[in-house]
Amino acid sequence: MRALLISDSLNLPKLLSPVSELKPSYVEAITNADSPVSVDRLLILKGDITNDCWVDVASERAKGFDLIALPASRDMREVAARIAARLGLPYVSGVTQVSIDDDIKASRLCFGGRGLELISVKLPSVLSFDLSAFEPSTGSPRSKEELGPRCDRRMRVLERRGKVAEVDLSKAETIVSVGRGLKRKEDLEIIRKLASLLGAEIACTRPISADLKWLPEERHVGMTGVRVRPRLYLALGISGQIQHVVGFRDAETVVSVNVDPEAPIGEVSDYFVIADLYEFVPKLIEALERK
Ligand SMILES: Cc1cc2nc3c(=O)[nH]c(=O)nc-3n(C[C@H](O)[C@H](O)[C@H](O)COP(=O)(O)OP(=O)(O)OC[C@H]3O[C@@H](n4cnc5c(N)ncnc54)[C@H](O)[C@@H]3O)c2cc1C
């Protein structure tokens, strides 16, 4: 099986992990800068590469390959779909696990993250991978070549402004997360005190950041926010809607506090405390301070 990887250089080592598990006989990668990956051939595209350009170059080279793999990032999902359409190949997006017998067996989340679906797809095919679950696979390419593709510039990025992030929740070991059970913005003070005693980062549900603007957007966990995998996720006053729950499904231990014994968060918690957070949090702070 011959595999062609198409990825920016940062995601390429992670993308190689699931593809290597399929034991391909030959692996070629097209990327935009040098990358420490053990592939048979690394092609580095020079210049500012637009999505149009990725599609042109990759579709041209893809002939003769069985598997065309890309990261399921926003731009690459688009590129993958366009390559598949141009070459008339099947396309499976957001793959989290993959194996091969005669066909490819790919798993991905469904029902907004509540379920997993297993898909069988014939080769040749295009797959985009959700890389959050994979570790980078590093090494050195057996051969390397630079290409200066001439691409038709139908689209240009006029401006790109970086956001200065105050935290990277995806790396936090302990997270105290708040939802609409918190009544006022000022009450975040007591949450900050608890987080500091636990050495935790503060996270929240989308209404707290996007609607109420009490915390920055980079702290909201879930489908449209950050995916976290802490050792402890303490959920305070959070109902447990699926769009939030998918964001912490890889947490080691989930403790939740809610006044409503029927709150759905109870179903996904290791410890479900039926209590008012305004009583629970001061008591927990007191106990931690005594220690
Ligand atoms: C397309 C789409 C994408 C979305 N993406 C996301 C996402 O990425 N992340 C996200 O978080 N949401 C997302 N949402 C919103 C999501 O559906 C929920 O509306 C949201 O997660 C609910 O937030 P909450 O739990 O804070 O609020 P609520 O659902 O209002 O729950 C508040 C909870 O607090 C409890 N409570 C109240 N008072 C107290 C108290 N004193 N002590 C203890 N408990 C108390 C209540 O019993 C209740 O269970 C998305 C929605 C849509 C439509």
The ligand as an SDF file (V2000), in Angstrom:
LIG
                    3D

 53 58  0  0  0  0  0  0  0  0999 V2000
  -23.6700   24.2850   17.7210 C   0  0  0  0  0  0  0  0  0  0  0  0
  -23.4560   24.3940   19.2130 C   0  0  0  0  0  0  0  0  0  0  0  0
  -22.1690   24.2640   19.6990 C   0  0  0  0  0  0  0  0  0  0  0  0
  -21.9250   24.3580   21.0720 C   0  0  0  0  0  0  0  0  0  0  0  0
  -20.6690   24.2180   21.5490 N   0  0  0  0  0  0  0  0  0  0  0  0
  -20.4420   24.2720   22.8710 C   0  0  0  0  0  0  0  0  0  0  0  0
  -19.1290   24.0590   23.4040 C   0  0  0  0  0  0  0  0  0  0  0  0
  -18.1580   23.8550   22.6830 O   0  0  0  0  0  0  0  0  0  0  0  0
  -18.9770   24.1260   24.7490 N   0  0  0  0  0  0  0  0  0  0  0  0
  -20.0180   24.3660   25.6070 C   0  0  0  0  0  0  0  0  0  0  0  0
  -19.8030   24.3970   26.8200 O   0  0  0  0  0  0  0  0  0  0  0  0
  -21.2640   24.5670   25.1280 N   0  0  0  0  0  0  0  0  0  0  0  0
  -21.4880   24.5330   23.7950 C   0  0  0  0  0  0  0  0  0  0  0  0
  -22.7650   24.7430   23.3300 N   0  0  0  0  0  0  0  0  0  0  0  0
  -23.8230   25.1010   24.2960 C   0  0  0  0  0  0  0  0  0  0  0  0
  -24.3940   23.8590   24.9880 C   0  0  0  0  0  0  0  0  0  0  0  0
  -25.3880   23.2910   24.1890 O   0  0  0  0  0  0  0  0  0  0  0  0
  -25.0020   24.2210   26.3560 C   0  0  0  0  0  0  0  0  0  0  0  0
  -25.9780   25.2230   26.1630 O   0  0  0  0  0  0  0  0  0  0  0  0
  -23.9890   24.7120   27.3730 C   0  0  0  0  0  0  0  0  0  0  0  0
  -22.9020   23.8160   27.4590 O   0  0  0  0  0  0  0  0  0  0  0  0
  -24.6660   24.8010   28.7320 C   0  0  0  0  0  0  0  0  0  0  0  0
  -23.8220   25.4800   29.6030 O   0  0  0  0  0  0  0  0  0  0  0  0
  -24.0120   25.3450   31.1840 P   0  0  0  0  0  0  0  0  0  0  0  0
  -23.9140   23.9070   31.5800 O   0  0  0  0  0  0  0  0  0  0  0  0
  -23.0550   26.3240   31.7820 O   0  0  0  0  0  0  0  0  0  0  0  0
  -25.4610   25.9550   31.4190 O   0  0  0  0  0  0  0  0  0  0  0  0
  -26.8510   25.2740   31.7540 P   0  0  0  0  0  0  0  0  0  0  0  0
  -27.1980   24.2390   30.7590 O   0  0  0  0  0  0  0  0  0  0  0  0
  -27.8050   26.3920   31.9680 O   0  0  0  0  0  0  0  0  0  0  0  0
  -26.5890   24.5230   33.1320 O   0  0  0  0  0  0  0  0  0  0  0  0
  -26.3640   25.1420   34.3530 C   0  0  0  0  0  0  0  0  0  0  0  0
  -26.3470   24.0500   35.4080 C   0  0  0  0  0  0  0  0  0  0  0  0
  -26.0140   24.6020   36.6660 O   0  0  0  0  0  0  0  0  0  0  0  0
  -26.7830   23.9610   37.6530 C   0  0  0  0  0  0  0  0  0  0  0  0
  -26.8260   24.9060   38.7930 N   0  0  0  0  0  0  0  0  0  0  0  0
  -27.5570   26.0580   38.9060 C   0  0  0  0  0  0  0  0  0  0  0  0
  -27.2770   26.6630   40.0700 N   0  0  0  0  0  0  0  0  0  0  0  0
  -26.3510   25.8970   40.7070 C   0  0  0  0  0  0  0  0  0  0  0  0
  -25.6750   26.0010   41.9550 C   0  0  0  0  0  0  0  0  0  0  0  0
  -25.8470   27.0700   42.7630 N   0  0  0  0  0  0  0  0  0  0  0  0
  -24.8190   25.0350   42.3010 N   0  0  0  0  0  0  0  0  0  0  0  0
  -24.6040   23.9530   41.4900 C   0  0  0  0  0  0  0  0  0  0  0  0
  -25.2340   23.7860   40.2990 N   0  0  0  0  0  0  0  0  0  0  0  0
  -26.0760   24.7550   39.9090 C   0  0  0  0  0  0  0  0  0  0  0  0
  -28.1150   23.7100   37.0200 C   0  0  0  0  0  0  0  0  0  0  0  0
  -28.8050   22.6420   37.6810 O   0  0  0  0  0  0  0  0  0  0  0  0
  -27.7000   23.3340   35.6030 C   0  0  0  0  0  0  0  0  0  0  0  0
  -27.5060   21.9280   35.4750 O   0  0  0  0  0  0  0  0  0  0  0  0
  -23.0110   24.6300   21.9690 C   0  0  0  0  0  0  0  0  0  0  0  0
  -24.3100   24.7580   21.4510 C   0  0  0  0  0  0  0  0  0  0  0  0
  -24.5220   24.6350   20.1050 C   0  0  0  0  0  0  0  0  0  0  0  0
  -25.9240   24.7780   19.5770 C   0  0  0  0  0  0  0  0  0  0  0  0
  1  2  1  0
  2  3  1  0
  2 52  2  0
  3  4  2  0
  4  5  1  0
  4 50  1  0
  5  6  2  0
  6  7  1  0
  6 13  1  0
  7  8  2  0
  7  9  1  0
  9 10  1  0
 10 11  2  0
 10 12  1  0
 12 13  2  0
 13 14  1  0
 14 15  1  0
 14 50  1  0
 15 16  1  0
 16 17  1  0
 16 18  1  0
 18 19  1  0
 18 20  1  0
 20 21  1  0
 20 22  1  0
 22 23  1  0
 23 24  1  0
 24 25  2  0
 24 26  1  0
 24 27  1  0
 27 28  1  0
 28 29  2  0
 28 30  1  0
 28 31  1  0
 31 32  1  0
 32 33  1  0
 33 34  1  0
 33 48  1  0
 34 35  1  0
 35 36  1  0
 35 46  1  0
 36 37  1  0
 36 45  1  0
 37 38  2  0
 38 39  1  0
 39 40  1  0
 39 45  2  0
 40 41  1  0
 40 42  2  0
 42 43  1  0
 43 44  2  0
 44 45  1  0
 46 47  1  0
 46 48  1  0
 48 49  1  0
 50 51  2  0
 51 52  1  0
 52 53  1  0
M  END
$$$$
